[in-house]
């Protein structure tokens, strides 16, 4: 059985801040490193970091070059591998187009949020729901993806819930949990 191609997108714009305003968040090197490592562990093909602002792309581009091409990668080859799956793009649309071009098929786009009150799908059944299409799994930063993005995706994963009332996980943790559930430990 051929494994479904999985791609990740970490959206930094448009996202919400704590007041519900649409904002851009900063790309962090910690997200870059950790999400790359999660991706490599589970066979994710690409990690897209979306941010249209040149200052952010320039800064994180330097970090990527340091680990992928520079002295950082020479000293830490595992980090070089992890950062190697990352790609900076202006928008989620750019990520979508890149996946479609790489795979020769439009991706099944899946959003994530802790605040969704509409229909959701369980992570464990996502690959069946995608019907063989490549999957683009989308995460928001700050206080999450905007409603415009969530209304445009093909599906929204059911929120991760623990036994308590608090449910605002760090994005790195949410990515790890969802990806593990998607592959149901059958990687």
Secondary structure, 3 states (H helix, E strand, C coil): CCCCCEEEEEECCCEECCCCCEECCCCCHHHHHHHHHHHHHHCCCEEEEECCCHHHHHHHHHHHHHHHCCHHHHHCHHHHHHHCCEEEECCHHHHHHHHHHHHCCCCEEEECCCCCCCCCECHHHHHHHHCCCCEEEEEECCCCECHHHHHHCCEEECCCCCCCCCCCCCHHHHHHHHHHHHHCCCC
